[in-house]
């Protein structure tokens, strides 16, 4: 936890940011408004003021893992003690990270080497590396078959890796450049945003066969995804036309479309609050609620330059945003609680 004066200064700066003010309002959505968030803490981070990418939270242990892409490292943060625990170096151009608490494993995509790297989440030791396709990005974990899926954006494929041994089980071609991959526990399927085809590919993880393709009309370049498993809804960020679509997976149709900040990237869904957060490359954050089968805008604002990724604790409903350049020019993790 930083000194009171430093935190107070940052809270003041953040209050301006979440009020809807922006240095480039034209990059934001047409309905900007105050975010339903209150900043409660910050953590100074390592590695210099360079780009972050995906995050993954082990909520039970209170450990947050950050892909510090520009620094070629993964940062582990104790979100309860508000301090960095360790950094895991030599993960070139790291994009995706995913922690699996049950097995005490952490997986990261070393995009600069086209590799998946597995770490012991307790010690930080490298357990194995495995080859992927060109430009591995996001990750998903299949808990039934104990497999890690890497999205190889440029190759247009998914690499399926044995989570214990690192053996490559399969490579699944999607017929176009791919975005994020999500495991759907209700149907036991993997869902991939295929940005090169503007659809969602549904894959049987047992046979590695594409069993369905759900078109996403109005969504140009679908990339990020967040799943509401209970209501069978996928929220999809559309990179090329600054929007988010709501997809009814059971009906295989788009049921809603909303404007968001320019180049939407990472989405997370809070199942307890029925709320979805979307962070865009432009630094705009948008928040939506699911009510009575509809996706409703709650607020959007320019949070900070580089605020295109976030993590969520479903127990506390707190959100965490890694920011490349905080008030003192150094990287920082901002923690927020919902105001309503």
Secondary structure, DSSP 8 states (H G I E B T S, - for coil): ---HHHHHHHHHHHHHHHTT--TTGGGS-TT-B--SEEEEEEEE-SS-S-----EEEETTTTEEEEEEGGGTEEEEEETTTTEEEEEE---TTEEEEEEETTTTEEEEEEGGGTEEEEEETTT--EEEEEE-SSSEEEEEEETTTTEEEEEETTTTEEEEEETTT--EEEEEE-SS----EEEETTTTEEEEEETTTTEEEEEETTTTEEEEEEE-TT-SSEEEEEEETTTTEEEEEETTTTEEEEEETTTTEEEEEEE-SSSEEEEEEETTTTEEEEEETTSEEEEEEEETTEEEEEEEEE--TT----EE-TTT--EEEEESS-TTSS-EEEEEEE--
